[in-house]
Amino acid sequence: DYNLEKTGPPEILKQIALGSPAVVLAVGTPAAKFAKENLPGTPVVFCMILDPGEVLGANITGVSLGIPAGIKLEKIQQIFPRMKRIGLIYSSASTPEYTKTAQASDKLGLTLIARKIDSEKDFPEAVKQLSWQIDYLLMIPDSRIYIPQSVEYMLREGLKNKFPVIGLASSYTKAGALLSLDCDFEDLGRQAGEIALRILGGALPGGIPAEYPRTVKI
């Protein structure tokens, strides 16, 4: 095991070079980025990251934390069949996720009411515009606008104006979201292990598409 917070990158790279591993497992975005930048000739499997697009490469694949929009909306619809109007705030950084959510909404007969903003400074106004039009507000991964202050504001406004917030993980439920969709972290590790076994069996990382969590918890 190599911990980037405890051991300097040069020493880690030296130890990896001495060990000549067949596969490196990168846990979390900083570790995956480190592997991408420094281990171009070594197969890498990542897990515990939200955006695979940041780290995918010819020698890198793995399992994302992100749950597909279609699965999210199906789960929510099962619990709240009468809630049809979805509020969503996104930026240019999360436009691909917005597009997937819009497509999934159309397939399920739901109405997506979205606001695109440029920075977290525009977040309060976007919440105000949406608050009276929606049945619930759906969070999507976007670290540009969903900073702690904007999340706190959103949850407070949800309580005040009686619209529930659907969070990204259990921590958001503890903070005040009505519910969150989370992955099973143990099974996420199994998925990463299965990908590593495929690579050890001769498959090339670049030929293995990044996977989504196969087990979803509410």
N, C-alpha and C positions, 0 to 999 in steps of 0.2 A: 504494500500500500504506500502511496506517495501523496502527502497532503501539501497542497500549494501554500497553505497558510503557515505551515511549520517548517517547510524545507524550501530552500531557494531553487528556482528553476534550473540553474546550471547543474546543481547536484542531482536533481531529479533526472535530468537528461543523461547525465553521466551514468547513473545507476541503471536506467532503462537500456542504454547502449551496451552496458556490460551484461545485462540479462538477456538481451536479444529476444524479447517476448514475441510469441506468434500473434497475439492480439492484445491490445490495450483497451481497458474499460475506462471511459471518462464519465464521471458522475458530476452532473451540474454543468452549467454553461461556461464558467471560467475554465474548468478542466477540459471541456471539449474544445474550446477556442485555443487553449494552450497546446493540445494535441495536434490540432489542425495546423497551427503555425510552426510547430517544432518537430513533428513526426511524420513527414510526408511519405516516408517509405514503409511505415508500419500500419497494418490494419487496425482501425479504431472503431469501437462500438460505444455509442453514447447512450445515456439515459438521464432522466430528471432535468430535461430542458424543455422550455415552452416552444421555442422557434427553431426547428431543425434547419431552416434555410440559412441560419447564421453559420452553421458548421458543416453542412454536407459537403462532401468532396469525393474524389475518386477512391480514396482509401478510408472513408468515414461513412458509417450509417448507424442506425440505432432506433430508439423508441422515444417518441415525444410525450410530454405531459399533457399536451393539448387534446381535448376530447372533440371529435368532429361535430360540427354545428347540427347536422341532421340528428345525431344521437341525442344531443342536448335537448333539442326542441321536442323530440318524441317523448323523452322522459318527462319533461315539464308538462306536455299536453296530457299525458296519462294521469298526472296528479291534479292538474287544473284544466279540465276539458273546456271550461267556459271562457278561459282567458285567451283571447285571440290577438290582442294588440301588443306587440313587443316594442319596447323602447330600446334604442341602442346608440351609444356614443362612441365614435371612432376617430382616428386620425389617418393621415397618409400611411403611417407605419402599419396600421391594422386593416388597410383597405382589402387585402386578400381575404381576411377572416370575415369582414363585412359582406363581401361578395358571396362567400359560401353560405353565410347565414341568410342572406336575401334569397338565394336559390332554394335553400331548405325550407324557408318560410312559404314560398310559393307552392312547393310540392305538398305541404301540409295544410294549405288553405289558411295560413295565418297572415296577419298584416304587420309588416315591419315599418316602424316609424323611426328614422335614423337622423342623427345630426353629426356632420363631420366638423371637427374643430382643429385648430392649428397648434394649440398648446393647452396645458392644464389651466391657464388663466381664463380660457373660454368655457371651462367645464360648468361652473355654476349657472351661466346663462343657458347652456344647452339643457341642463336638468330642468330649469324653470319652463323652458319651451315644451319639453316632453311631458312634464308631470301631469298635466290635465288631459292628455291624449292617450295614455297607455294603461294597460292592465298590469304590466310589470316591466322592470328595467333589467336587461340582460348584460352582464359584464362580459367583455372579451379580453384576451391577453393584449395589453398595450401599455408598456411601462412609460411611454411618453406622456400619457394623460392620466393614467390610473396611479397616481402617486398617493401616499398616505393621506394628505390633506384633502384631495378631491374625493377619495373613497369615503372618508369620514363625512364630508359634506353630503355626498350622495345618500349614504345610509340615514343621516339625520333628516334630510328632506323626504326620504321615503316614508319614515315614521310620521312626519308632520303632515304630509299630503296623501298618506294612505295608498302608496304604490309599493309593492314588494320588490326587493332586489334579489336577483339570482346571482350568486357569487361564483368564483372560479375554483374555490377549494374550501375545505372545512374551516379554515381560519377566518374566512369572510363571514361564515354563518355565526361563528363565535363573536364576531364584531358587530353583528346586527342584520346580516342578510337573512331572508326568509329560509332559503336553502341554498346548497351549493352542490355541484357535481364534481366529484373527485375520482381519481383513479386509485386502484389498489396497488400500493407501492411494492408490496411483496411480489405480486404477479408481474409488475413492471420489470422487476429484477429478473424474473424467470424469462420474460420475453427477450431481454437483453442477452441472457445466457444462451437462449436458443439461437439467436443470431450469431453469437460467438461460435457456437458449435458448427453452424453452417460454414463459417469462414475457416474454421479448423479442418472442415471436411473438404475444403478446396474452393468454395465459392468466393468470388471477389466482392469486397464491400460495395464498390460502385454499382454492382449488379443487383444489390439487395435494397429495395425501396425502404425508406424510413417508415416505421410502423406507428399507429396510434394505440393508446391503451385499449386492450380488449375487455377489460373488466371495469365497470363504472359503478361508483357508489354514490348514493344520495345522502 
